Amino acid sequence: MNMPFRLKAAASTAIAFLLCIPALSCGTRGGGIRQAGLPRVGLKDGRLVATSNGKPLTLRGVNLAFYLDVASPEKYITEQSIEDLADRGVNLVRICFHWRQVSRLPEECAWKPSGRAWLKRVVRWCADNGIYSVLDMHVPPGEEDIDPITGEFWDSPENADDLEALWNLIAGDFKNEPALLGYDIFTEPAPPESEQWWDLAKRLVKSIERIDRRHLIIIEPDMNHEELRDIGDARVLYSPHYYEPMVVSHQGEYWYGDTPARTDVTFPGEVPDELEYLSGADPTESVSEPSDEWRSVGTTATAPEGADVAMVSLFGWEGSTDAYFDDVSVTVNGEPRGVVNASMSEESEGRPGMPRAWFLTKEEASSFEANREPSEGHSEPGCLHVEGSGQWFSCGQDEGIQFDKVFIRVKPGDRVKVGAWVKAQTLSGEAGAAIDWCRETFKAWNRRTLEKDVDRAFGDWAKKHNAAIFIGEFGSMSRPGDKSSTNLVSDMMSVWNERGYAWTIWCYRGEYIPPGSGSFGFGLINCPDEVSPDEGYTWRRELSDPWQSALRQR
C-alpha cells in the first residue's frame, strides 16, 4: 500500500506488536531460528514448500522500507536489528528498494557500487539469521515515489526497458543466493489499461527466468482494475496487498488526500462505507450574464429526510464558462460552519495547480478545466478558475467517505445556507453555489466480513487456480490505545495463517512521529523518546500482542 498508497521512523505512537513466528524444522542456535542452511523454496498445491521434501513452509515477517531514504538506505537497519527480528521469530522480510538506490540509471544499467554493497549485506544478514528475503522493486525506473493511482512509469516504453534490464542485472548477481525467496518485480502497478501490466509482467518473468530459474518471481495484481491473472508459469508467486477496510487501516493518514483521514472508526463494528448522494437543492441566487465584477451567489434550503451531510457545489450549466469562484461560506440554522480552504488560498500538494480540497467533476463530453488562479481573488489573491464548455461542471469537496473533514454535518429540518462569490467573464448559461444532500452509510465489519472480502478479492481466485498466495503488504495505522487497528491486524493474521498464506506486514519502521503527538503511524518498532531515528539508533524494543498469539498459530 503504499500505500498509495501509497506511503510509509516510528515513535511511541506506532503499532507495537511482538514478532514471534514458529520455527521451521531446521537446526537452531541462540534464542531464535537461526539456521545453518535454509531449504530451497518451491510451489506445490497452492503452497510454498521445501523442494527437498515437499513439506509446506510457514513464512511470516515484515517489510523493510529502505526506499524511504533514497540517499542513505544503510541507516534504516543494522545487523543487530536483523538479529532482533530473528530472535522474535521472523523468517521472511520484504526488502523494499528504490531504483536509484541500486543502479546508475538512467545513464546506464549498471550497479551503483554502494547500492549493491548494502543490498548484498542485508540479504546476507538475513541468511545468517535464518530469514528469507524478497527483493522488492518498490519504486521502478521512471518514478520518484510509489504512485497509488497511475504513475509516470507508464508514460514511456523506455521505463519498461530499464526495468527489465535492471531485473536482469539483479538476477544475474543473486541467482545463486540460497536465502532469497524471489523477486517482487513491481509494487502496486496501476496502469491506465490492464493489458499494459500483464503484458509487462509476462515479459519480465520470461526475461528473469532466462537468467535465474532457482528463485520465485512475485507478481502483484493490477491496482487500478483489481484483478489477478494466472500467467501459466509454475514459478510465479502471486502477491496481493490487503488493507481493507481502508477507512480503518488508513485512519489518520495524511499523504493521499487533501485533508487528514478520519479517525472515528471501530473494528469490529459499523464502519463508514459510502457517502450516498440523495438530491440537490435548487440555487436561490445565481448569475446568468457575464460580468467583470464579483457577484454574490448562493442557495438556502432545508435538509430533507435522510440527509446527514451537506456538500458545497460550485457549478456551471449549459454552454461556455470562464468563471472565478472564491470565499465560500456555510451556515446551519444561522450558525457559521467552517469550510476547508474557503478562500482558495491554499494549493493542493498532491494536485499542483488546484486549490486544496476542491475537485472538479464534469460531464464526460465537456471541455471544462479547473485550476487555482493565484493572481485573482475576491478578498485576497487566490481563487478557483473554471474554463471550458459543455453541459455542466461541479467543483466540490467530496474526496470519499474516508475524508470527513469537509463534511457539513446536518440533521433533517436544518436550514442550510451556502454562499460564494463569482466573477464570470464568459457565461452563456448559469453559474452559482448549490447544495448537495448526502447520507453517510455504514457497513458491518468483523472477522467473517473480512474473510468474505478476502475471498472476493483473491481467495476464490487462488483456489480456482491452485495458486500460492504471499500477502506482501497489509497492516493498519495506529496509535497508543487504538484497539480497532489491533483487532483488524489480529484478524488479518489469523486469516492468513489459517489459509497457509505467507505474509509480511507493513512495516518495520515508518515515518518518525513525535512522541505524544497523537498522530497515527504504520511502524512496528518504537524509537526511544529521547533518541532521533536519524541518529542511526538500533531500534530494540519489546513488542506486544497480537503478534505473540497470531504468529505462533499453526
Secondary structure, 3 states (H helix, E strand, C coil): CCCCCCCCCCCCCCCCCCCCCCCCCCCCCCCCCCCCCCCCEEEECCEEEECCCCCECCCEEEEECHHHCCCCHHHCCCHHHHHHHHHCCCCEEEEEEEHHHHECCCCCCCECHHHHHHHHHHHHHHHHCCCEEEEEEEECCCCCCCCCCCCHHHHCHHHHHHHHHHHHHHHHHHCCCCCEEEEECCCCCCCCCHHHHHHHHHHHHHHHHCCCCCCEEEECCECCCCECCCCCCCCEEECCEECCCHHHHCCCCCCCCCCCCCCCCCCCEEEEEEEEEEEEECCCECECCCCCCCEEEEEEEECCCCCCEEEEEEEEEEEEEEEEEEEEEEEECCEEECCCCCCCCCECCCCCCCECCCEEEECCCCCCEEEEECCCCCCCCCEEEEEEEEEEEEEECCCCCCCHHHCEECCCCCEEEEEEEEEEEEECCEEEEEEEEEEEEEEEECHHHHHHHHHHHHHHHHHHHCCCEEECEECCCECCCCHHHHHHHHHHHHHHHHHCCEEEECCCCCCCCCCCCCCCECCCCCCCCCCCHHHCCCCCCCCCCCHHHHCCCC
